[in-house]
Structures are given as C-alpha cells and as structure tokens.
Amino acid sequence: QYLIGSDKVLLMQLNGFLSLQTMFDDVSGFGAWHRRWCVLSGNCISYWTYPDDEKSKTPLGRINLANCTSRKIDPANREFCARPHTFELITVRPQREDDRETLVSQCKNTLCVT
C-alpha cells in the first residue's frame, strides 16, 4: 500500500518492470498493455522500453504522482482488469494540444484525466 499526498519525499530510488496502459493503443476496443522499465524517484515514475535506455535515452513518459487524485493505491478490482497485481492511478493535469479521448484518458474543459 502506498499513500499519496504526503509531504515526505521518497529519498531512495526504486526501479523494475511494470506493465503500463498509459501508452494507449486501441486494439478492437481494448487497451493494449506495454511492459516498460520504470523508475520511481521522488514523486515521479519515469519509464523506458529497456533498463539500458534509462542511462542513454529520454524517458518515453513520466507519471507525476503529485497530480494523482488517488488517495490510496490498492489492487485494482478484477472487473476493471483481470491481470493480477494491477493497480490504478488517476491523474489530472492541464490539457495539451495533442491530447485525445481514449478508453483511459478523458479531456474535460481544460483538464485531462488519465
């Protein structure tokens, strides 16, 4: 269990593979999952395709946990995702020009909820 919204900053760095659905591909109406090398540092999860990419490439993306509206992270409901060890993070950020609506992202007014 990880509590979000704490004033404490994680001083150590954690890393490992996670399967992410943030890089969304619509495959027959279902989201495609991508295995990515992830690094949690401070309040940000950065991700790459391979572990070696971390040292030589810009991350494919970042998830800023400060934008996370989830107060507590628990395993996802099996009706939401049948994959074991799955959790859901909901983030809110200002909408960008290239944002589009998908099964995992909704754009409302000037905000993007993912």
Backbone bond lengths (Angstrom), bond angles and torsions (degrees), N, CA, C in turn:
res aa  C-N    CA-C-N  psi(-1)  N-CA   C-N-CA  omega(-1)  CA-C   N-CA-C  phi
1 Q - - - 1.447 - - 1.528 108.84 -
2 Y 1.317 116.34 135.18 1.459 122.75 -179.02 1.517 107.74 -125.32
3 L 1.318 117.65 125.53 1.460 121.37 179.35 1.516 109.11 -95.37
4 I 1.311 115.69 131.78 1.455 121.68 -178.88 1.522 108.66 -105.46
5 G 1.316 116.06 149.55 1.452 120.19 177.62 1.508 112.55 101.21
6 S 1.299 117.27 5.24 1.446 121.45 178.71 1.519 109.83 -76.92
7 D 1.318 116.90 149.19 1.458 121.39 176.04 1.524 111.27 -78.21
8 K 1.318 117.26 -10.77 1.456 121.41 -179.00 1.524 109.89 -79.07
9 V 1.303 116.57 139.85 1.459 122.26 178.66 1.517 108.21 -104.70
10 L 1.307 116.19 134.02 1.454 121.55 177.96 1.523 108.60 -68.08
11 L 1.326 116.68 118.02 1.459 120.94 -176.53 1.523 112.74 -85.74
12 M 1.310 117.17 -22.24 1.455 118.74 178.85 1.524 109.42 -95.96
13 Q 1.308 115.36 165.04 1.453 121.15 179.46 1.520 108.54 -111.04
14 L 1.332 116.85 132.99 1.461 122.71 177.34 1.516 107.87 -114.09
15 N 1.347 116.50 142.76 1.449 118.35 178.01 1.517 111.04 -146.93
16 G 1.327 115.20 159.63 1.456 121.77 179.45 1.517 109.65 161.80
17 F 1.330 116.04 176.73 1.460 120.66 -179.95 1.515 110.74 -83.14
18 L 1.332 115.67 138.86 1.462 123.90 171.17 1.521 107.41 -133.19
19 S 1.307 116.69 153.06 1.457 121.06 171.23 1.518 107.20 -97.39
20 L 1.333 116.21 123.43 1.456 121.92 -175.56 1.510 111.03 -114.53
21 Q 1.317 115.10 145.56 1.448 120.15 173.07 1.524 109.80 -111.67
22 T 1.331 117.34 12.95 1.455 120.27 179.58 1.515 111.49 -71.00
23 M 1.317 116.94 -31.98 1.462 120.94 178.14 1.522 105.82 -89.73
24 F 1.311 115.87 82.52 1.452 122.54 -164.57 1.520 113.02 -78.74
25 D 1.315 116.01 130.56 1.454 123.57 168.85 1.517 106.27 -122.84
26 D 1.307 117.16 129.41 1.453 121.13 178.39 1.519 107.90 -87.11
27 V 1.328 116.70 110.62 1.453 122.45 179.78 1.522 107.37 -115.94
28 S 1.315 116.51 99.84 1.473 122.86 -178.91 1.524 111.76 53.66
29 G 1.319 116.88 39.81 1.455 121.08 177.89 1.510 114.67 84.85
30 F 1.321 117.95 1.14 1.460 122.18 179.06 1.522 109.63 -115.16
31 G 1.308 116.39 151.13 1.462 120.90 177.34 1.515 110.93 -80.87
32 A 1.315 116.01 140.75 1.462 121.46 176.93 1.522 108.72 -94.03
33 W 1.319 116.59 139.02 1.456 122.55 179.20 1.518 109.35 -96.68
34 H 1.338 116.24 144.53 1.453 122.26 178.80 1.520 109.30 -125.94
35 R 1.325 116.11 128.62 1.466 121.20 175.94 1.515 107.87 -78.70
36 R 1.329 116.79 122.44 1.458 121.53 -177.03 1.523 110.58 -131.41
37 W 1.332 115.89 148.15 1.456 122.96 173.38 1.524 106.80 -79.72
38 C 1.321 117.01 120.62 1.459 121.95 -174.48 1.517 111.40 -117.64
39 V 1.324 114.88 145.79 1.463 122.17 176.40 1.524 107.57 -129.48
40 L 1.330 115.42 122.07 1.459 121.54 173.25 1.512 107.55 -97.14
41 S 1.312 116.17 115.18 1.457 121.95 179.29 1.524 107.64 -135.87
42 G 1.325 115.88 120.54 1.467 119.54 -174.89 1.511 109.11 64.32
43 N 1.327 116.92 -124.95 1.464 119.60 -179.84 1.534 111.40 -109.96
44 C 1.338 117.08 27.65 1.459 120.89 -175.74 1.533 111.06 -131.26
45 I 1.334 115.93 134.18 1.462 122.18 171.60 1.524 107.04 -103.62
46 S 1.323 117.38 115.73 1.468 122.57 175.63 1.517 107.37 -103.43
47 Y 1.345 117.30 148.33 1.461 118.35 -178.68 1.526 112.28 -140.88
48 W 1.356 112.58 146.27 1.455 124.37 -179.47 1.521 108.21 -131.42
49 T 1.334 116.39 172.14 1.464 120.22 176.96 1.527 111.21 -73.88
50 Y 1.341 116.73 -44.52 1.470 121.53 -176.06 1.526 110.58 -129.69
51 P 1.342 118.19 155.68 1.465 120.76 178.43 1.525 113.76 -56.26
52 D 1.332 118.63 -39.88 1.465 121.18 -179.24 1.528 112.51 -65.62
53 D 1.330 117.16 -23.81 1.465 121.09 179.59 1.524 111.74 -64.54
54 E 1.319 116.59 -26.76 1.468 121.43 -178.04 1.527 111.48 -56.11
55 K 1.323 116.79 -38.01 1.469 121.03 -176.29 1.531 113.13 -85.00
56 S 1.339 117.47 -21.00 1.467 119.01 -171.75 1.524 115.32 -120.89
57 K 1.327 118.63 -10.79 1.465 120.11 -174.95 1.530 111.42 -130.34
58 T 1.305 114.68 157.27 1.456 121.70 172.81 1.534 108.07 -70.26
59 P 1.321 119.21 142.21 1.466 119.86 178.94 1.528 111.96 -57.86
60 L 1.322 115.75 148.21 1.468 120.37 173.99 1.525 110.11 -65.42
61 G 1.314 115.78 -28.97 1.460 120.98 179.62 1.509 110.92 -172.12
62 R 1.323 114.26 170.93 1.465 121.20 177.77 1.516 108.83 -138.27
63 I 1.311 115.62 144.15 1.463 121.56 173.55 1.518 106.23 -114.58
64 N 1.315 116.56 112.82 1.456 121.60 179.76 1.525 108.20 -86.39
65 L 1.322 116.67 109.58 1.457 120.86 -177.78 1.528 111.98 -68.06
66 A 1.325 117.76 -16.40 1.466 120.30 175.01 1.527 110.29 -67.07
67 N 1.341 117.66 -23.20 1.467 121.84 177.64 1.521 112.34 -91.04
68 C 1.313 116.21 1.94 1.461 121.22 -176.93 1.525 110.09 -77.02
69 T 1.325 116.25 128.98 1.464 120.44 178.70 1.524 111.84 -92.98
70 S 1.335 117.45 -8.34 1.468 121.20 176.74 1.524 108.22 -71.65
71 R 1.311 117.62 126.53 1.460 121.20 -179.30 1.522 111.47 -83.07
72 K 1.320 117.10 -26.65 1.455 121.71 -177.33 1.523 107.13 -145.24
73 I 1.322 116.30 139.95 1.464 120.63 -179.50 1.523 108.25 -106.41
74 D 1.311 115.26 118.18 1.455 123.35 177.24 1.521 108.28 -126.75
75 P 1.330 117.90 166.33 1.467 118.98 175.29 1.528 110.76 -55.54
76 A 1.337 116.14 142.14 1.463 121.32 -179.98 1.519 110.56 -69.26
77 N 1.304 115.33 149.97 1.456 122.29 174.76 1.525 108.32 -60.88
78 R 1.329 117.13 134.65 1.474 121.20 -177.30 1.527 111.82 -62.19
79 E 1.342 118.28 -22.54 1.463 120.31 175.67 1.526 110.84 -71.30
80 F 1.317 117.08 -27.49 1.462 122.33 177.81 1.528 109.95 -76.69
81 C 1.340 116.20 -44.88 1.463 121.53 179.65 1.527 108.84 -152.88
82 A 1.320 115.41 126.77 1.467 120.15 -178.04 1.522 113.02 -80.15
83 R 1.340 117.56 -8.68 1.465 120.36 179.95 1.529 109.58 -67.84
84 P 1.332 117.80 134.60 1.469 119.46 176.33 1.531 110.71 -68.91
85 H 1.316 116.64 157.30 1.472 123.61 176.18 1.532 112.38 60.84
86 T 1.325 117.17 32.69 1.462 121.88 -179.54 1.522 109.50 -98.93
87 F 1.329 116.11 138.62 1.461 120.51 172.84 1.522 108.54 -133.26
88 E 1.324 114.99 159.62 1.452 120.50 -176.95 1.524 109.83 -116.96
89 L 1.332 115.63 132.30 1.457 122.33 173.10 1.521 107.42 -115.19
90 I 1.305 117.52 130.32 1.459 121.23 176.24 1.520 107.39 -110.59
91 T 1.331 115.71 123.31 1.462 120.82 -179.52 1.523 109.90 -119.91
92 V 1.324 115.56 151.78 1.457 122.77 176.56 1.521 107.03 -127.82
93 R 1.333 115.90 131.39 1.464 120.61 178.64 1.521 108.08 -147.92
94 P 1.334 116.85 164.39 1.463 119.01 175.62 1.527 110.70 -60.47
95 Q 1.317 115.52 141.30 1.459 120.75 -179.19 1.524 110.26 -69.97
96 R 1.356 115.30 138.62 1.465 121.65 176.33 1.525 109.00 -102.76
97 E 1.300 115.67 161.39 1.460 121.12 -177.53 1.523 112.54 -60.39
98 D 1.339 117.76 -34.73 1.465 121.01 -176.80 1.531 113.81 -89.62
99 D 1.337 118.82 3.95 1.471 121.36 178.54 1.526 110.19 -67.33
100 R 1.350 114.43 144.06 1.460 119.91 175.35 1.517 108.87 -138.74
101 E 1.307 115.88 156.34 1.465 121.52 179.19 1.528 109.06 -75.84
102 T 1.335 115.94 132.84 1.462 122.13 176.29 1.522 107.42 -138.30
103 L 1.317 116.65 -174.02 1.464 119.31 176.43 1.524 111.72 -68.64
104 V 1.341 118.07 -21.39 1.464 120.50 -178.77 1.524 113.54 -111.63
105 S 1.332 118.62 -4.87 1.463 121.50 179.83 1.522 110.12 -131.05
106 Q 1.329 115.27 135.55 1.454 120.85 175.97 1.512 108.21 -129.07
107 C 1.323 116.85 132.57 1.462 121.90 178.55 1.520 108.09 -104.46
108 K 1.337 115.51 122.33 1.463 121.56 -178.62 1.520 108.26 -128.83
109 N 1.335 115.29 120.97 1.466 121.26 -178.50 1.517 108.76 54.97
110 T 1.312 118.83 -111.63 1.474 121.68 -177.97 1.527 111.91 -110.10
111 L 1.350 117.39 11.23 1.460 121.28 -176.61 1.525 111.00 -116.45
112 C 1.320 115.06 152.25 1.467 122.13 173.68 1.522 107.56 -118.36
113 V 1.338 115.60 122.53 1.463 122.10 178.52 1.517 107.40 -106.31
114 T 1.338 115.85 121.21 1.459 121.02 -178.65 1.511 110.06 -120.49
